[in-house]
């Protein structure tokens, strides 16, 4: 298992699809999220970017209004991590800041 480069929990009354669309537009230059029915996270609705972004695989999942809310995970892609240094920067604080600038989101 590869350690996430960033992991952020947040709550929102917005739907997963609405958040995915907003994240795509505001954070990933319009790269769409896909995989709604792929079972990315067991028993938790989740989507992933359709293509890697700067060598990262990006996953967004959770349910609106649910206890625990949503999670946003940025992971170094397997093919990149094989050749990368074992040193990893934790980008969670910066990603939490970015996520927190989106309307209707409260980072926890």
N, C-alpha and C positions, 0 to 999 in steps of 0.2 A: 504494500500500500504506500502510495506516495503522499507525503504530507502536503496539505494545501498551502499555497503561497498566500492565500487570503481566505478567511472565513468570517462571515458577518451574519448575525441574526437580527431580524427586524420584524416589526408588526405593521400591518396596513389593512385597511378595509377594502383595498383594491384587489381585483382578481389576479390570478397568476398570469393569465394571458395579457391583461392590461399592463401589468408590471413588466412582463417580458418585452412588450412592444416599446415601452418607455425606456427600459434599460438598453435595448437595441439602438434606439435613436440617440439617446443622450450619452451613452458610454462606449458603444461599439460601432459607431459609424454606419448603422443600419444593417449590420449582420443579423439575420433573423434567428430567433430561437426555434428549435424543432424538438421532436422526440417526445411529445406529450404522452403517447401511448407505448413508449418503449420500456417502462418500468425502470427508469434510471435510478431512482431511489425506491426501495421496496415499500409499497403501500403509502408512499407520500408522492403526491403529484409533483412532477419536476420536468423542466425543459433544459436544453443545452444549446449553446451557440452552434449553428450549423457548420461552422468552420473554426479552427483555432484562431486565437487573437494573440499576437506576439508570442506564440509558442505555448499559450495557456489554453486549457479546456475550461469552459465556464459553465456552471450549472446554477439554476435558480429553481427553488422548490418550496412547497408549503401550501397552506390554505389561508384564505382571508378570514380574519376573525378567530382563527384557531389559537389555542394556548400554544405558545412557542412560536407562532406566526410563520415567518419565512426564513429561509437560509439562502445565502449567496456564497458560492464556493468557486475559487479560482485555483486550478491545479496545474502544475507543470506537466505537459503532455509526456507520455511514456517515451516517445521517440526522442524528445528533447532531453529528458532527464538522464537517459543512458550516457549522453555525451557531456552533460553539464557537471559543474563542480558540485560537491555534496553540500557546500555552503548555500543556504537559502535565506533570502530576505523575507521577513514577515510583512506582507503588504496590507494586513488586515486593518490597521488604523487608517491608512490612506483610503482604502476601498470603503470603509465604514463612513468616512467623511463624504465621499462621492455619493454613496447610496443615500445618506442623510440629506442631501441637497434636493432629492426628488420629492415632489409634492405628495403628501399623504403617507409618508414613511416615517416611522420612529425607530431608530436604531436602538437595540437593547444590549 
